[in-house]
Amino acid sequence: MAKAASAAKAAEARGDDPVAAQEWRRYRLIEDASRDPEDLLTEGIALSVTALTLVEPSP
């Protein structure tokens, strides 16, 4: 995680936004890999429910 964060910060300092975004995604993937799978599932379901409410037409 420290390597990904360091690479992201270095890319930000250079103004290389695409690389910085890629490194921050890598950081989050590493972080998520250490989370409880049930927590990830619960979070994913909540995000899906929210997304559905945003795309459903209002009556």
N, CA, C and O atoms as a printed pandas DataFrame, in Angstrom:
     atom_number atom_name residue_name chain_id  residue_number  x_coord  y_coord  z_coord
0              1         N          MET        A               1    0.817   -1.189    0.000
1              2        CA          MET        A               1    0.000    0.000    0.000
2              3         C          MET        A               1    0.861    1.253    0.000
3              4         O          MET        A               1    0.557    2.227   -0.688
4              5         N          ALA        A               2    1.918    1.222    0.762
5              6        CA          ALA        A               2    2.782    2.399    0.843
6              7         C          ALA        A               2    3.404    2.713   -0.510
7              8         O          ALA        A               2    3.550    3.881   -0.868
8              9         N          LYS        A               3    3.772    1.680   -1.266
9             10        CA          LYS        A               3    4.372    1.882   -2.586
10            11         C          LYS        A               3    3.375    2.533   -3.546
11            12         O          LYS        A               3    3.728    3.455   -4.282
12            13         N          ALA        A               4    2.133    2.051   -3.535
13            14        CA          ALA        A               4    1.103    2.627   -4.408
14            15         C          ALA        A               4    0.809    4.070   -4.018
15            16         O          ALA        A               4    0.667    4.927   -4.889
16            17         N          ALA        A               5    0.715    4.346   -2.734
17            18        CA          ALA        A               5    0.454    5.714   -2.273
18            19         C          ALA        A               5    1.607    6.637   -2.656
19            20         O          ALA        A               5    1.391    7.768   -3.089
20            21         N          SER        A               6    2.818    6.150   -2.493
21            22        CA          SER        A               6    3.986    6.949   -2.848
22            23         C          SER        A               6    4.014    7.248   -4.343
23            24         O          SER        A               6    4.314    8.369   -4.754
24            25         N          ALA        A               7    3.700    6.238   -5.152
25            26        CA          ALA        A               7    3.685    6.430   -6.611
26            27         C          ALA        A               7    2.589    7.420   -7.008
27            28         O          ALA        A               7    2.786    8.237   -7.907
28            29         N          ALA        A               8    1.445    7.349   -6.348
29            30        CA          ALA        A               8    0.344    8.266   -6.647
30            31         C          ALA        A               8    0.725    9.695   -6.282
31            32         O          ALA        A               8    0.469   10.624   -7.048
32            33         N          LYS        A               9    1.322    9.867   -5.138
33            34        CA          LYS        A               9    1.725   11.209   -4.710
34            35         C          LYS        A               9    2.793   11.784   -5.639
35            36         O          LYS        A               9    2.771   12.973   -5.957
36            37         N          ALA        A              10    3.728   10.934   -6.072
37            38        CA          ALA        A              10    4.769   11.394   -6.989
38            39         C          ALA        A              10    4.161   11.817   -8.325
39            40         O          ALA        A              10    4.554   12.833   -8.897
40            41         N          ALA        A              11    3.208   11.039   -8.816
41            42        CA          ALA        A              11    2.547   11.386  -10.076
42            43         C          ALA        A              11    1.759   12.685   -9.941
43            44         O          ALA        A              11    1.746   13.505  -10.859
44            45         N          GLU        A              12    1.106   12.872   -8.801
45            46        CA          GLU        A              12    0.382   14.124   -8.557
46            47         C          GLU        A              12    1.347   15.302   -8.556
47            48         O          GLU        A              12    1.048   16.355   -9.119
48            49         N          ALA        A              13    2.494   15.126   -7.930
49            50        CA          ALA        A              13    3.483   16.201   -7.853
50            51         C          ALA        A              13    4.006   16.563   -9.242
51            52         O          ALA        A              13    4.339   17.721   -9.496
52            53         N          ARG        A              14    4.081   15.575  -10.146
53            54        CA          ARG        A              14    4.519   15.822  -11.521
54            55         C          ARG        A              14    3.398   16.376  -12.390
55            56         O          ARG        A              14    3.633   16.810  -13.517
56            57         N          GLY        A              15    2.174   16.357  -11.855
57            58        CA          GLY        A              15    1.033   16.800  -12.636
58            59         C          GLY        A              15    0.532   15.750  -13.612
59            60         O          GLY        A              15   -0.193   16.066  -14.556
60            61         N          ASP        A              16    0.916   14.506  -13.386
61            62        CA          ASP        A              16    0.515   13.393  -14.256
62            63         C          ASP        A              16   -0.763   12.762  -13.704
63            64         O          ASP        A              16   -0.726   11.726  -13.040
64            65         N          ASP        A              17   -1.886   13.404  -13.993
65            66        CA          ASP        A              17   -3.169   12.973  -13.429
66            67         C          ASP        A              17   -3.576   11.548  -13.809
67            68         O          ASP        A              17   -4.058   10.816  -12.944
68            69         N          PRO        A              18   -3.403   11.121  -15.069
69            70        CA          PRO        A              18   -3.800    9.741  -15.404
70            71         C          PRO        A              18   -3.042    8.688  -14.587
71            72         O          PRO        A              18   -3.634    7.713  -14.123
72            73         N          VAL        A              19   -1.752    8.886  -14.416
73            74        CA          VAL        A              19   -0.961    7.932  -13.631
74            75         C          VAL        A              19   -1.351    8.017  -12.159
75            76         O          VAL        A              19   -1.441    6.993  -11.482
76            77         N          ALA        A              20   -1.579    9.213  -11.664
77            78        CA          ALA        A              20   -1.985    9.377  -10.265
78            79         C          ALA        A              20   -3.304    8.650  -10.015
79            80         O          ALA        A              20   -3.451    7.962   -9.005
80            81         N          ALA        A              21   -4.260    8.797  -10.926
81            82        CA          ALA        A              21   -5.550    8.117  -10.765
82            83         C          ALA        A              21   -5.369    6.604  -10.773
83            84         O          ALA        A              21   -5.989    5.895   -9.980
84            85         N          GLN        A              22   -4.519    6.113  -11.668
85            86        CA          GLN        A              22   -4.253    4.667  -11.736
86            87         C          GLN        A              22   -3.629    4.169  -10.432
87            88         O          GLN        A              22   -4.018    3.119   -9.920
88            89         N          GLU        A              23   -2.680    4.904   -9.903
89            90        CA          GLU        A              23   -2.022    4.486   -8.660
90            91         C          GLU        A              23   -2.975    4.547   -7.474
91            92         O          GLU        A              23   -2.920    3.687   -6.595
92            93         N          TRP        A              24   -3.855    5.559   -7.436
93            94        CA          TRP        A              24   -4.831    5.610   -6.339
94            95         C          TRP        A              24   -5.822    4.455   -6.449
95            96         O          TRP        A              24   -6.248    3.917   -5.426
96            97         N          ARG        A              25   -6.201    4.057   -7.677
97            98        CA          ARG        A              25   -7.063    2.879   -7.845
98            99         C          ARG        A              25   -6.354    1.634   -7.326
99           100         O          ARG        A              25   -6.955    0.807   -6.641
100          101         N          ARG        A              26   -5.072    1.508   -7.659
101          102        CA          ARG        A              26   -4.292    0.370   -7.167
102          103         C          ARG        A              26   -4.269    0.367   -5.634
103          104         O          ARG        A              26   -4.425   -0.682   -5.008
104          105         N          TYR        A              27   -4.075    1.534   -5.043
105          106        CA          TYR        A              27   -4.059    1.654   -3.590
106          107         C          TYR        A              27   -5.386    1.171   -2.992
107          108         O          TYR        A              27   -5.402    0.411   -2.023
108          109         N          ARG        A              28   -6.510    1.631   -3.594
109          110        CA          ARG        A              28   -7.827    1.230   -3.076
110          111         C          ARG        A              28   -8.078   -0.264   -3.251
111          112         O          ARG        A              28   -8.702   -0.893   -2.396
112          113         N          LEU        A              29   -7.597   -0.835   -4.353
113          114        CA          LEU        A              29   -7.757   -2.280   -4.546
114          115         C          LEU        A              29   -6.996   -3.065   -3.486
115          116         O          LEU        A              29   -7.500   -4.049   -2.944
116          117         N          ILE        A              30   -5.789   -2.622   -3.200
117          118        CA          ILE        A              30   -4.999   -3.286   -2.159
118          119         C          ILE        A              30   -5.699   -3.149   -0.809
119          120         O          ILE        A              30   -5.786   -4.109   -0.043
120          121         N          GLU        A              31   -6.195   -1.950   -0.530
121          122        CA          GLU        A              31   -6.897   -1.684    0.726
122          123         C          GLU        A              31   -8.146   -2.560    0.838
123          124         O          GLU        A              31   -8.402   -3.159    1.883
124          125         N          ASP        A              32   -8.923   -2.628   -0.254
125          126        CA          ASP        A              32  -10.151   -3.430   -0.238
126          127         C          ASP        A              32   -9.870   -4.916   -0.084
127          128         O          ASP        A              32  -10.676   -5.638    0.502
128          129         N          ALA        A              33   -8.747   -5.379   -0.597
129          130        CA          ALA        A              33   -8.412   -6.802   -0.503
130          131         C          ALA        A              33   -8.255   -7.249    0.948
131          132         O          ALA        A              33   -8.414   -8.430    1.254
132          133         N          SER        A              34   -7.947   -6.320    1.832
133          134        CA          SER        A              34   -7.768   -6.675    3.238
134          135         C          SER        A              34   -9.055   -6.542    4.047
135          136         O          SER        A              34   -9.077   -6.860    5.236
136          137         N          ARG        A              35  -10.134   -6.072    3.403
137          138        CA          ARG        A              35  -11.406   -5.889    4.112
138          139         C          ARG        A              35  -12.178   -7.196    4.204
139          140         O          ARG        A              35  -11.943   -8.131    3.438
140          141         N          ASP        A              36  -13.091   -7.244    5.144
141          142        CA          ASP        A              36  -13.969   -8.392    5.329
142          143         C          ASP        A              36  -14.875   -8.523    4.099
143          144         O          ASP        A              36  -15.527   -7.554    3.710
144          145         N          PRO        A              37  -14.923   -9.704    3.487
145          146        CA          PRO        A              37  -15.759   -9.890    2.299
146          147         C          PRO        A              37  -17.229   -9.547    2.541
147          148         O          PRO        A              37  -17.892   -9.036    1.638
148          149         N          GLU        A              38  -17.739   -9.812    3.715
149          150        CA          GLU        A              38  -19.138   -9.482    4.015
150          151         C          GLU        A              38  -19.359   -7.971    4.006
151          152         O          GLU        A              38  -20.401   -7.496    3.554
152          153         N          ASP        A              39  -18.385   -7.222    4.502
153          154        CA          ASP        A              39  -18.495   -5.757    4.468
154          155         C          ASP        A              39  -18.499   -5.250    3.030
155          156         O          ASP        A              39  -19.265   -4.351    2.681
156          157         N          LEU        A              40  -17.636   -5.835    2.197
157          158        CA          LEU        A              40  -17.601   -5.439    0.794
158          159         C          LEU        A              40  -18.918   -5.756    0.096
159          160         O          LEU        A              40  -19.415   -4.957   -0.697
160          161         N          LEU        A              41  -19.474   -6.914    0.390
161          162        CA          LEU        A              41  -20.749   -7.304   -0.212
162          163         C          LEU        A              41  -21.857   -6.350    0.220
163          164         O          LEU        A              41  -22.651   -5.899   -0.606
164          165         N          THR        A              42  -21.910   -6.046    1.502
165          166        CA          THR        A              42  -22.921   -5.122    2.028
166          167         C          THR        A              42  -22.783   -3.748    1.375
167          168         O          THR        A              42  -23.779   -3.130    1.000
168          169         N          GLU        A              43  -21.562   -3.282    1.245
169          170        CA          GLU        A              43  -21.328   -1.986    0.612
170          171         C          GLU        A              43  -21.743   -2.022   -0.866
171          172         O          GLU        A              43  -22.342   -1.071   -1.367
172          173         N          GLY        A              44  -21.427   -3.110   -1.551
173          174        CA          GLY        A              44  -21.800   -3.239   -2.955
174          175         C          GLY        A              44  -23.308   -3.247   -3.151
175          176         O          GLY        A              44  -23.819   -2.622   -4.081
176          177         N          ILE        A              45  -24.016   -3.945   -2.289
177          178        CA          ILE        A              45  -25.479   -3.978   -2.371
178          179         C          ILE        A              45  -26.053   -2.585   -2.127
179          180         O          ILE        A              45  -26.946   -2.144   -2.850
180          181         N          ALA        A              46  -25.547   -1.899   -1.122
181          182        CA          ALA        A              46  -26.026   -0.547   -0.830
182          183         C          ALA        A              46  -25.782    0.390   -2.010
183          184         O          ALA        A              46  -26.638    1.213   -2.333
184          185         N          LEU        A              47  -24.623    0.272   -2.654
185          186        CA          LEU        A              47  -24.339    1.106   -3.822
186          187         C          LEU        A              47  -25.276    0.778   -4.980
187          188         O          LEU        A              47  -25.718    1.675   -5.698
188          189         N          SER        A              48  -25.579   -0.502   -5.160
189          190        CA          SER        A              48  -26.494   -0.911   -6.223
190          191         C          SER        A              48  -27.899   -0.365   -5.984
191          192         O          SER        A              48  -28.548    0.114   -6.914
192          193         N          VAL        A              49  -28.364   -0.435   -4.752
193          194        CA          VAL        A              49  -29.687    0.092   -4.413
194          195         C          VAL        A              49  -29.729    1.595   -4.670
195          196         O          VAL        A              49  -30.702    2.109   -5.221
196          197         N          THR        A              50  -28.691    2.284   -4.277
197          198        CA          THR        A              50  -28.623    3.729   -4.505
198          199         C          THR        A              50  -28.628    4.040   -5.997
199          200         O          THR        A              50  -29.327    4.951   -6.442
200          201         N          ALA        A              51  -27.855    3.290   -6.765
201          202        CA          ALA        A              51  -27.807    3.507   -8.214
202          203         C          ALA        A              51  -29.178    3.294   -8.838
203          204         O          ALA        A              51  -29.591    4.057   -9.712
204          205         N          LEU        A              52  -29.877    2.271   -8.399
205          206        CA          LEU        A              52  -31.209    2.011   -8.942
206          207         C          LEU        A              52  -32.176    3.142   -8.640
207          208         O          LEU        A              52  -32.992    3.501   -9.489
208          209         N          THR        A              53  -32.097    3.701   -7.459
209          210        CA          THR        A              53  -32.985    4.809   -7.118
210          211         C          THR        A              53  -32.663    6.057   -7.939
211          212         O          THR        A              53  -33.544    6.879   -8.194
212          213         N          LEU        A              54  -31.414    6.197   -8.347
213          214        CA          LEU        A              54  -31.043    7.357   -9.146
214          215         C          LEU        A              54  -31.513    7.246  -10.595
215          216         O          LEU        A              54  -31.768    8.262  -11.242
216          217         N          VAL        A              55  -31.630    6.024  -11.108
217          218        CA          VAL        A              55  -32.016    5.861  -12.511
218          219         C          VAL        A              55  -33.498    5.598  -12.702
219          220         O          VAL        A              55  -33.992    5.694  -13.825
220          221         N          GLU        A              56  -34.224    5.268  -11.642
221          222        CA          GLU        A              56  -35.647    5.018  -11.763
222          223         C          GLU        A              56  -36.389    6.335  -11.952
223          224         O          GLU        A              56  -36.122    7.317  -11.259
224          225         N          PRO        A              57  -37.317    6.344  -12.893
225          226        CA          PRO        A              57  -38.084    7.574  -13.096
226          227         C          PRO        A              57  -38.991    7.862  -11.898
227          228         O          PRO        A              57  -39.495    6.943  -11.253
228          229         N          SER        A              58  -39.185    9.127  -11.616
229          230        CA          SER        A              58  -40.074    9.536  -10.515
230          231         C          SER        A              58  -41.517    9.402  -10.995
231          232         O          SER        A              58  -41.805    9.665  -12.162
232          233         N          PRO        A              59  -42.445    8.987  -10.089
233          234        CA          PRO        A              59  -43.857    8.856  -10.484
234          235         C          PRO        A              59  -44.514   10.185  -10.748
235          236         O          PRO        A              59  -45.696   10.232  -11.088
